Amino acid sequence: MNHSRRSLVIALASAPFARLAFAQQPSFLELNPPQPVETADKIEVLEFFWYGCIHCYNLEPKIETWLKTLPKDVEFRRVPAVFNERWAHDAAIFYTFEALGLLDKLHRPFFDAIHRDRLRSDNAQALNAWLEKQGVDPKKFEATLKSFGVQSKTKRAIRQTTAYKIDGTPAMAVHGRYVVPSSEAILENVNRLVAAVRKNGISK
């Protein structure tokens, strides 16, 4: 199962997205043309997620376990998918954690707060109270969230969501060539595609 997009922001309104029923989804989709990658000397694996997606939340412990076995020639990065303004706000929160050097510390607790404690990430008062409990200055957080760097990365996440033809979360991508839709076997499918890229050569 996946968490499908909501009403699209204007920037995404004209993008072609294929809607497939979960039971009909293939194990992966090949991108043509492939997307550029940031790790030319390693196999790049991306996870497209949303903090509000229960399926992403349920996948997170599996990803944490999977990362412990990640081969040295594989580089993993998370990309917050953006389908509307609410998702863009949560993407900016992700990149603010990153900019403040708090991503490793707060990524999982923020997921927990949303799905276990029913935190509304778009409720500024509730978010600020949660940040204070984590030892984060809300004013510094807000200033960083509005910064050029964070907003630039959020806009890039919007472009990547479109370029990778992401239509729901969680989804994963392997070295700019393949998109793996949500399924019970998502990580197994990623592993098979990583092996295929390694066999064929990452530069091809």
Secondary structure, 3 states (H helix, E strand, C coil): CCEECCCCCHHHCCCCCCCCCHHHCCCCEECCCCCCCCCCCCEEEEEEECCCCHHHHHHHHHHHHHHCCCCCCEEEEEEECCCCHHHHHHHHHHHHHHHCCCHHHHHHHHHHHHHCCCCCCCCHHHHHHHHHHCCCCHHHHHHHHCCHHHHHHHHHHHHHHHHCCCCEECEEEECCCEEECCCCCHHHHHHHHHHHHHHHCCCC
